[in-house]
Amino acid sequence: MKYVLVDRGDNIIDRIELTREVSLSAAKTFFVGRKRIEEKEFDNLWKVMTEMDYNRNKERTYRYEEFGDWLDIEKS
């Protein structure tokens, strides 16, 4: 499975492909070790997710932004 390291601006910083048996927490442990910082500090800067979840979230955000606020009836 592919995992990505994402910054607070939702940009992929790093990615890794691990075997199917590896969990999300194991991928996070890998990235924390790679960055060589405490987990608390890591959590303030980045998040780890599957690449599939990242793509799904990006697609939802794009769809929302595509329509904009013109559908907001109360805004008139």
C-alpha positions in Angstrom: 0.0 0.0 0.0 1.2 3.5 -0.7 1.3 6.1 2.1 1.9 9.8 1.8 3.3 12.4 4.2 1.2 15.6 3.9 1.9 19.1 5.2 -0.7 21.4 6.7 -1.2 22.9 3.2 -2.3 19.5 1.9 0.8 19.1 -0.2 2.5 15.7 -0.5 6.0 16.0 1.0 7.1 12.3 0.8 5.6 9.0 -0.1 6.4 5.4 0.5 5.1 2.0 -0.7 4.9 -0.7 2.0 3.6 -4.2 2.0 -0.1 -4.8 2.4 0.3 -6.0 6.0 1.7 -2.7 7.2 -0.8 -0.5 9.0 -1.1 3.3 8.9 0.5 3.6 12.3 3.6 1.7 11.1 3.8 4.1 8.1 3.6 7.0 10.6 6.3 5.5 12.7 8.5 5.2 9.6 8.0 8.9 8.7 8.6 10.0 12.3 11.9 8.1 12.3 12.8 9.6 8.9 12.2 13.1 10.2 14.0 12.4 13.5 11.7 14.4 15.7 9.3 13.7 18.5 5.9 12.4 17.6 4.1 15.3 19.2 6.1 17.8 17.1 5.6 15.6 14.0 1.8 15.7 14.5 1.8 19.5 14.6 3.6 19.6 11.2 2.4 16.7 9.1 -0.2 13.9 8.7 0.2 10.5 7.2 -2.5 8.9 5.1 -2.9 6.4 2.3 -2.4 7.8 -1.1 -5.9 6.6 -2.0 -7.4 8.6 0.9 -5.4 11.7 -0.1 -6.7 11.5 -3.7 -10.3 11.0 -2.4 -10.0 14.1 -0.2 -8.5 16.2 -3.0 -11.4 15.1 -5.3 -14.0 16.2 -2.8 -12.3 19.5 -2.2 -12.1 20.2 -6.0 -15.8 19.4 -6.4 -16.8 21.8 -3.7 -14.6 24.6 -5.1 -15.9 23.9 -8.6 -19.4 25.0 -7.6 -18.3 27.9 -5.4 -20.9 29.8 -3.3 -23.4 30.6 -6.1 -25.5 27.8 -4.7 -25.8 29.5 -1.3 -29.3 30.8 -1.3 -28.9 32.8 1.9 -26.0 34.8 0.6 -28.2 37.0 -1.6 
